């Protein structure tokens, strides 16, 4: 097995991309949750 195959590089990039996406999603959800709580109080 080779140390660096194109598919392995792509896979790693995909994983990193997914991690970034998940972080973004969580941030958006948190912001959404906060705004929802604020509207409930009003």
Long-range contacts (C-beta under 8 A, 24 or more apart in sequence): none
